[in-house]
Amino acid sequence: MDRGAGVDIERILAGDRRAVARAISLVETEGPEADRLLRSLFGRTGNAYRIGITGPPGAGKSTITSKLASAFRRSGHQVGIIAVDPTSPFTGGALLGDRVRMTDVELDDGVFIRSMASRGSLGGLSRKAGEAADVLDAAGKQKILLETVGVGQSELDIAGAADTTVVVLVPESGDSIQAMKAGLMEIADVFVINKSDREGADQAVMAIQMILHFRERAVWMPEVVRTVASEGRGIDDLLQALERHRRSLESRGGLAERRRNRLKRHINDLVAERLKKEFWSEERDSLLGQRLEDLLRRDANPYDIVEELLGHFHERGAL
């Protein structure tokens, strides 16, 4: 029986729900045991297709996620859902509780749902969510849906974690689409105008198409799909758009490139985290504390202090 960090690897690879849940909990806690587990699983990842779903609060992302999961299940796919919520300032846990809004699929044994807190990550999609997706990938989930609340400077996180990124908007977004930050408009592979039975849906679609028309020509022109997710309308159109984007990526090597970039970012994140932990020893933290008064009096400046701290770091042979 192969065990990594006290977790039964064979049961994870077999898709055992309890083993998968324990593995993700271990990943969330971080530490050496989580690292050993992820090392053990990495060779069995890379098979799942990851779809990011983002957009402003209230756009219906959880409903769309649930409907997509149901559709994938009808096609015989195993599905994983990671719903990333803002971190509660009181408990540190997931605040919105997307799981309660996914009643269509939560009892399906072929769907594994996990709500996770963003842990302060800008886009709501923390590194831990990506590692949790790795666990689900190793466990045999063929489709992994990564849903994030999409607040702040958010959306770049989910674009980096997904093979295809879906940005969900509502008709009321029409008047403000022109003013939306570039990040949201740039990362979408597919736009969804949800609740499209409302007034303003046509204007919202036209506004997005106009912006796309004036953008620099790309190999893939993001599609705009209308849905009324609460009634299941437009979900088939969304599925077809997702499949067209996947085929486009695969035909020009784009999927491999996205996954290569994702791995590179992951390595960068791991190195940055490791260096941060090594850098901030008690000694250097104390040194900074001693120099803060000099900074407050403007007898020193932050840039010289950084050089001083880095010099101390190098002298101790950390690098």
N, C-alpha and C positions, 0 to 999 in steps of 0.2 A: 504494500500500500504506500503510494508516494504521498508524502506530506510536505507542504511548504509552510513554514511559520505556524505549524499546528493546525493547518487547514488541509483537508483531504483533497489533493489535487485531482485525483481520479474522479471523485464525485462532482467537482466543479466542471471538469471536461465532459462529464456525462449529463450536465445540465441540472443537477440536483438543486432545487430551489433553496433549501436551507443552507447548503454549502456555498452557493453563490451569494446569498444574503450575508453570511458570515464573512466571506471574502471581501465584499464591498465595505462592510463595517470596518474590517481591518485596514483596508486602503484609506478610509476616511480618517483613521486615527494616526496615520503616517508611522514613521519609525522603521527600524531595521527589519522587523517581521514583515511589514507591508512590502518593503523592498525585495525581500527574499521570495515572497509570494509572486510578485509581479515578474521577477526574473524567471521563475518556474513556468509562468503562463505565457510569456512573451512569444515563444516559438509557435504557439497555437493561435495567435492572433493574426489579423490581416485579411480575414475572410468576410467579415460583416460589412454591409454598406451603411454608412452613417449619414443620417439626414438631420440637419440642424433646422430648428424652427424658432424664429424670433420675431419680435415686433412689440409694439407698445402694449401696456396692460389693457385688458378689456377687449382685445382684438379677436379673442376666441382661439388662441393657440392650443389650449388644452383640449378643446373639442375637436379641432382639426387633428391633433396628435392621436386622440382616441379613435377617430374615424379612419385615419390612415392605418393604425394598428389593426383594426378590424378587417380592413380590406386586405392587408398583407396576410392575415391569418386565413382568410378565405382562399388565398392562393397557396396555402400550405407552409408559409414561412414562420419560423420562430422569431419572436419580436422582443426586443428590449427597449424600455423607455426610461430615460433619465430626465426627470423634471427638476430643473435647477431654479430655486427660489432665492429671493433676497435673504440674507442672514438676519435672523431675529437679533436685535441688539440686546435682548434680555436673556435668551436661552442659547443663542448661537446656532439654533436649528432652523430648518426650513420654515418660512413664515406663511406662505400662501396655501400650502398643502394641495398641490395639483392632483394628488392621487384621488382625492374625494370627488374630483370632477371627471374621472375616467371610469365611470361605472360600466360602460359598454364592454370593457376588456379586463377589468381587474380580477374577475373570477376565472379568466381563461388561463389554463395551465401553460399554454404556449406563449404567454405574455408575462414578462417580468417587469414590474414597475418599481422605480426607486426615486423618492424625492430627496434631493440633496440641497444643502445650504451653499450659497455662492462663496462664503468665506471671504467676502470683500473683493473678489475678483471683479475687474471693471465691467466685464460683460455679463456677469452673473454665471459664467461658465468657468468654474475653477479647474485647475489642473487635476484635482481629484475626480472630477466628473469624467475627464478623458481617461483616467486610469480605471474608473469604474466601467467605462465602455469597453476597455480592454478585457476586463473580467467577463463581461457579457459576451464579447466576441469569442473568447476562449471557450465559453460555455455553450457555444453553438448557435447563438442568436444571429440570424442572417440579416435582419434589419434592426438597426439601432436608431431610435429617435431621440435627439437631444433637444429638449425644449428649455428655453431660458426666458426670463421675464423681459429682457430687452430694455433695460433702463440705463441711464448714464451713457458712458462711452462704449456701450455694451457689445455691439454686434460683431466687432472684430474677433472676439473670443470664440463665438460660435462658428464663424466662417473658418477659423483656423482648425477647428475640431471636426468639421463635417466634410463629407465628400460633395454633398449638395446642400445649399443653404436656401431655406424658404423664409421670406419676409412676409408676415401677415399684417395687413392693414384693414381698415374699415372705411366705408364711404365717407365718413366725416373727416377722414384724413385728406380728402381731395383739396380743400382750400389751403392746407398747410404743407402739402408734398413739396412744393417749390422751395419752402423754407427748411425742409428737413436737412439734418446734417449729412454731409456727403457719405459718411461711413455707412449709413443705413442703405443708401441708394446703391452704393458701389458693391456691397457684398452679396446682394441677392442673385441667385441663379434662377429663382422662380419667385414672382410676386403673387400673393393671394389677396384679392379684395374679398374679405369675408363679410357676412351679413349683407350680401349684395342685393338683397331685396329692398334695402333701404334707399331713400332718396339720396342722390349724389354719387351712386355707384358708377354711372357712365362717366361723370366728370373725373372721378378718381382714376379710373382706367386710362382715360385720355391724358391726364396729367403725367402719369407714370410713363406712358408710351412716348409722350413728347420729350420728356427728359432723356429717355433711352435713345430716341432718335438723334439727339444732338450730342450724345456721348461718342467718344472715339470708337470707331467700328471694331468689334471684337469677333472672335470665331463663334462665340455663343451669344445670341441676343436673348436676355432674360425674358421669359414668357410671363404674361399676366393672366391669371386664372381667377374667375369669379366663383365663389362658393357661398352656400348658406349651410354651414357645417352642422348646425343644430338639427337640420332636416336631412343631412347627408347629400345635399345637392352640390354638384361640382366636384365631389371627391374623385370620381372616375377621371375627370378632366385633369385634376391635380396629379393623379397617379401617372397618367400618360405624359404629362409635362416632366415629371421626375424621371421617367424612363427615357424620354428623349434627351434630357440633359446627361444622364448616365452614358447613353450610347455616344453622345457627342464627345464626352470626356475620353471614353475608351478608344474612340476612333483616332484621336490625335495624341494619345499618350498623356492626356491631362490628368487622368485619375492617378496614375503612378506619380506624376509630378506633385499633385496635392498631398499624397500620402508621404512622399519624400520630405516635403516642406513641413508637414505635421511632425514627423519624427525629428527633424532638425530642431524645430521649436521646443519639442519635449526635452531633447538633450540640453538645449540652452537653459531651459527652466530648471532642470535638475542640477546643472553646474552652478547656476546663479544661487540656488537655494543652498547647495553644499558649501559654496564659498562664503555665503552670508553667515552660516552657522559657524564656520571655522574662523571667520574674521572677528566676529563680536565675542571675543573672550572676555572674561571678567576684567582682565588687565586693560584691554583697550576700551572697554566700556567705562572703566574708572578714569582712564586718561581723558576721554571725551568729557566726562563729568567735571574734571579739574579745569578744563579749558573753556567751559561754557561761560564762566564769569568774565574771562578775557573777551569772549565774543560779545557778550552783552555790553561791556564797556567800550567795545570797538577797538580794543588793544590788539586784537587778532582778527583774521577773517576766515570764513569757512574753507576757502580753497587751500590756505596754508595748513589748516587743521587736517584736512583730508590727506595732504602730502605727509604730514607728520604721522598720521595713523597708518598710512600705507607703508611708510618707512619702517615703522614698528613691526608691521606684519611681515615684511620681507626679512627684517633682521632676525626674527624668530624662526626663520626657515620654513614658513608655512607654504611658500611658493618656490 
